[in-house]
Amino acid sequence: MCNYCEAQESLEKEFPINGNEIKIAEEIQRKSKGKKYDCVLGLSGGRDSTYLVHVARKLGLRPLLVHFNDGFSNPMAGQNISNIVRKTNFELRTITSDWRESKDIKISCMKASVPDMEIGMDLGIASALYSIAAKENINYILGGVSFRTEGIVPLDWNYLDGKYLKSIMKEFGTVKMKKWKANEPSFNFDIKEFLYYSFIKNIKYIPLLYHLDYKRPEAEKIIVKEFDWKYPGAHYFDDLFQSLNSYILRNKFKIDYRRFNYSSLIRSGQYSREEALEKVQNVYEVEDPKVIQLCIDRLGLKRDDIERYLKEKPKLFLNYKSNYGLVKLAKYPIKFLCRLGLLPPSLYLKFFT
């Protein structure tokens, strides 16, 4: 049995399906009494985050919805968000990044020849959620990720680190990164910023779906009925850049995110192994040629630029400066922080299994 199966088994033991989400909601409500909002909820318009809105409302929570747009949001996901706001009356804050900075980060990651082309998006989302929580004095962030449906992405497929991004931008970037301010979202999100939000502002990240028997087909029926939700076309496709990202990952790095996604679905009994193996024989539907070209055009590149990039020698985060060495030394503190709920529980498993 491989280490990813062992990691999922570990999470299943740590997060049994026993109604603990009710206790969590009660704690959030109790400690947020008198506040306008009791939590921040990141909303992309995709299936998982939309279902999280349903769960939060069912549990009686009062979330402030936060959507991060780095210039590639899917219009269909945008319509889903509009429907959710209209039907729930929850307040929405849309954070739109500086386009020049956002575009330069993606192009710089291509020039760096690494698979982490969405590191800017991921750090931007984290910064948006934490900075809005800090600004509004909210102590809880709800995450819409489920290890039972998504699994744990291999470290060399996706490495998230603010110092790593700064290293890439210093070498390849043409736009100066915006400086960090506690109450303002940016792409500048590193260890010291995280420590500030966690220990000074006392903000906790709660992966609420970890506590639920989350099954995608059943969830889809609920959110279609409740919010008139429309499927964006593929998992992760609330972000149009995933089309070009998936194309590059497959052709340059031989990476297919469906492998760890489908593996978790097999482990949780939602797919058969045969069904998953058959699916990965075909190119993922997210790789829509028209959307790929749209992404290339939006970045101000030409198809020849992409083909030239595909031929360059692949590199990993280990080829650049990062916090990886420091993280490896902090194995037990990270394990402790994960148990306290200050770090996503899967982080320890991602780095140390």
Helices and strands as residue ranges (DSSP letters): H 3-14, H 20-31, E 39-42, H 47-58, E 63-69, H 75-88, E 92-96, H 99-111, H 119-135, E 140-142, H 147-150, H 162-172, H 191-195, I 196-200, E 204-206, G 208-211, H 216-227, H 242-253, H 258-267, H 273-279, H 289-298, H 303-311, G 317-319, H 324-329, H 331-340, H 345-352
